[in-house]
Amino acid sequence: MEQLSRHAHRKDEHLSLAEKFYEPRATSQFDQLRFIHQSLPEMAYDQVDLHTQLGPLTLPVPMMIEAMTGGSPRTGKVNAMLGRIAAATGMPVASGSQSIALKDARAVPTFSVLRENNPDGLVFANIGAGHSVAQARAAVEMLAADALEIHINAAQELVMPEGDRDFHWLAEIGEIVAALDVPVIVKEVGFGMAYETLSELAQVGVQYVDLGGRGGTNFAQIENFRRPEKELTYLAGWGQSTVESLLESRQVPDLTVIATGGIRQPLDVAKALALGATVAGSAGHILHSLIKTDEATTTAQLLDWQVGLKTIMTLLGVQNVAELRQQRLLLSPELESYCRQRQLTY
């Protein structure tokens, strides 16, 4: 019971600190991208189709509710709301890390409420890298999940006072990918991905990645706040932004990409898709809305995002996500410089 209470307290602490450090203006660099307006769309708004494919999974919209929480009574209530929001909006919803529930069955209901409240929708399980194939299967079974996220979070762990210090992950990730019969998505948690990392993942059979770019919830900042001396403030800006990570991912074309990190509006979603993502996800913004408003208001906002995305696609004269992914964006001088120094083609 003591161990469960300790882990549950940390889950509640993460939830509170994510809201404490929420920034209304994200630093994911979507503001450094521009679409070119087309005055003659030659199509109707009603012609826009938001369906997209994530491997074998058909998504009604190219947006998802990203991994947040679970593991305590308080976070279980949040997950119940997220499940209902997912059911109402048609958006997939990902669980927070289920590691605590794999160790102690008493925590399972705080995660399974996602499926209970979203019985017919898409639910993604979530474990940290370093787990076994058996544990991966157990996490999927716990939620009757349609996919599994494996989060890789070396930067968070190193700043976390009680975090891991051993990061031999790649071989086990490959084993899980080979063994499971649902899509396995390798996910960063806010520090972005480089094409070197993406290439390594592809070499062990990974087909799906969640870039988890810098610009949204900042776990270096959160974990440093939990340190007694708070001495690692210099790592608050560590990693690649979501936009930089998307540009990196274009160098490894065989991967299916989910873009997360500082997605705060439908225009961010459209830009992420135009840079090659199949789906864009949000976590911190949705949590902020739930805390500051309520479940109904948050649901309405995400439905408005879908209207907004269709509006943007109509302005661009594109009828589906595949056509949107062919759009070319103008990059700021800063992003052009990044591509040049990293030798990225765009």
Number of C-alpha atoms within 10 A of each C-alpha: 7 7 11 18 12 11 16 20 15 15 23 18 14 18 20 13 19 23 17 11 15 16 17 12 11 18 19 25 18 23 15 14 17 14 17 11 11 11 9 10 15 11 14 13 17 10 14 18 16 18 14 18 16 16 12 9 13 12 19 16 20 26 29 25 27 24 23 24 26 32 29 25 15 16 20 21 17 23 29 22 22 30 29 23 25 26 21 16 21 21 24 25 30 29 30 24 23 26 19 20 21 17 13 13 10 14 22 21 20 24 29 26 23 33 25 15 18 23 15 11 22 24 27 27 31 28 25 19 21 18 15 14 18 11 17 28 18 16 26 22 13 18 23 17 23 20 21 27 28 24 22 23 19 18 19 21 18 16 25 20 14 11 13 13 11 10 12 10 13 15 11 16 26 18 14 22 23 14 13 16 12 17 20 27 25 27 29 23 24 29 30 28 27 19 18 13 13 23 17 12 20 17 12 16 16 23 19 23 25 27 33 32 30 31 26 30 26 25 25 23 23 23 25 22 18 17 14 8 8 13 11 14 13 10 14 16 15 15 18 21 27 29 30 22 26 28 24 25 27 18 18 14 11 13 20 20 27 26 31 36 32 31 26 21 17 21 20 21 26 25 24 28 26 21 25 24 26 21 24 26 27 25 23 27 24 22 22 18 16 18 14 12 11 13 18 13 13 22 22 13 16 23 16 15 18 19 14 17 21 23 18 20 24 22 20 21 22 24 20 17 24 18 14 21 18 13 17 15 15 12 17 14 10 11 17 14 12 14 17 12 9 13 11 15 10 14
